[in-house]
């Protein structure tokens, strides 16, 4: 049974996040998905981000609405970029272009520790209507909505 890791801040739960989360559950199959959620302490964003608890509540609600049984996933607090992936045995890590370098670093550290590397599953950005990736930063600036639709100028 595959053990899959995916992580993020998950501020607005936009379509890019949805693709990552859906891919994680697809790869896990009958296994389990471990979702690392960035802690408040670790955040260094140039836009305001909701508290860990608010983001966690929205994430859990989103997964519940996907119809995923509670025993198929776990949400843990990330206090560093690696979470439990350096010590625990995982089979896969699901990444975006933004988090791909972190996965390479995780595998490098795992190799030094004599652990098997994680299989990296790369998920491309989801593009907004204008062909630029959907991001929480763009949403917070009011450029686009969660689905990448351009906001009309008032």
C-alpha positions in Angstrom: 0.0 0.0 0.0 1.7 3.2 -1.2 2.5 5.9 1.3 2.3 9.3 -0.4 3.5 12.7 0.8 2.3 16.1 -0.4 2.8 19.5 1.3 1.9 23.1 1.0 0.5 26.3 2.6 -2.9 25.7 0.9 -4.1 29.3 1.5 -6.8 29.5 -1.0 -7.2 25.9 -2.1 -7.1 26.9 -5.8 -7.3 24.6 -8.8 -3.5 24.0 -8.7 -3.8 22.7 -5.1 -6.8 20.5 -6.2 -4.7 18.9 -8.9 -1.9 18.1 -6.4 -4.2 16.7 -3.8 -6.2 14.6 -6.4 -2.9 13.3 -7.9 -1.8 12.3 -4.4 -4.9 10.2 -3.8 -4.8 8.7 -7.3 -1.2 7.5 -6.7 -1.9 6.3 -3.1 -4.8 4.1 -4.3 -5.5 1.9 -1.3 -2.6 3.4 0.6 -2.5 6.6 2.6 -1.8 10.3 1.8 0.2 12.4 4.3 -0.5 16.1 3.8 2.1 18.4 5.3 0.5 21.8 6.1 2.9 24.7 6.5 2.9 26.0 10.1 2.3 29.7 10.9 5.9 29.8 12.2 7.4 28.6 8.9 5.5 31.1 6.8 7.3 33.9 5.1 4.9 35.2 2.5 4.6 38.6 1.0 0.8 38.5 1.4 -1.3 37.8 4.5 -2.1 34.1 5.1 -4.8 32.7 7.3 -3.8 30.9 10.5 -2.8 27.2 10.4 -6.1 26.2 12.1 -8.2 28.0 9.5 -6.2 26.6 6.6 -6.4 23.1 8.2 -10.2 23.3 8.6 -10.7 24.3 4.9 -8.3 21.6 3.8 -10.1 18.9 5.8 -13.5 20.2 4.5 -12.2 20.0 0.9 -11.0 16.4 1.3 -14.2 15.4 3.0 -16.1 16.9 0.0 -14.0 14.8 -2.3 -15.4 11.7 -0.5 -12.1 10.4 0.8 -12.5 8.2 3.9 -10.7 9.6 7.0 -8.4 6.6 7.3 -6.9 7.3 3.9 -5.2 10.6 4.9 -3.5 12.5 7.6 -2.7 16.2 7.9 0.4 17.1 9.8 2.0 20.4 10.8 5.1 21.3 8.8 7.7 23.2 10.9 10.4 22.8 8.2 10.3 22.1 4.4 10.8 18.4 4.9 8.4 17.2 7.5 8.4 13.5 8.3 9.9 12.6 4.8 13.5 12.5 6.1 12.8 9.8 8.8 9.6 7.9 7.8 9.3 5.6 4.9 7.3 7.1 2.0 7.0 5.8 -1.5 6.0 8.9 -3.4 6.1 12.7 -3.0 3.8 14.9 -5.1 5.3 18.2 -6.1 4.6 21.3 -8.2 7.3 23.2 -10.1 7.6 25.4 -7.0 8.3 22.5 -4.6 10.3 20.2 -7.0 13.7 21.5 -5.6 12.6 20.6 -2.1 11.9 17.0 -3.2 15.4 16.8 -4.7 16.8 18.0 -1.4 14.7 15.4 0.5 16.1 12.6 -1.6 19.6 13.9 -1.2 19.3 13.9 2.6 17.6 10.5 2.5 20.5 9.1 0.4 23.0 10.4 3.0 21.0 8.6 5.7 21.0 5.4 3.7 17.2 5.5 3.0 15.6 4.8 -0.3 14.7 7.8 -2.4 11.1 8.9 -2.8 9.6 8.6 -6.3 8.9 12.2 -7.3 5.6 12.8 -9.1 5.7 16.1 -10.8 2.5 18.0 -11.4 2.6 21.0 -13.7 1.1 24.3 -12.7 -2.5 24.9 -13.6 -2.8 27.9 -15.8 -5.2 30.8 -15.3 -7.1 32.2 -18.3 -4.2 34.5 -19.2 -1.7 31.6 -19.4 0.1 32.5 -16.2 0.0 29.9 -13.3 -2.7 30.1 -10.7 -1.1 31.1 -7.4 -2.3 32.2 -4.0 -0.3 35.4 -4.4 -2.2 36.3 -7.6 -5.5 35.5 -5.9 -4.6 37.7 -2.9 -3.7 40.5 -5.2 -7.2 40.2 -6.8 -5.9 39.3 -10.3 -7.7 36.0 -10.5 -10.1 33.8 -8.6 -9.4 30.2 -7.3 -10.2 28.8 -10.7 -7.9 31.1 -12.6 -10.6 33.3 -14.0 -9.4 36.9 -14.5 -11.1 39.4 -12.2 -12.8 42.1 -14.2 -11.4 45.6 -13.6 -14.0 47.7 -11.8 
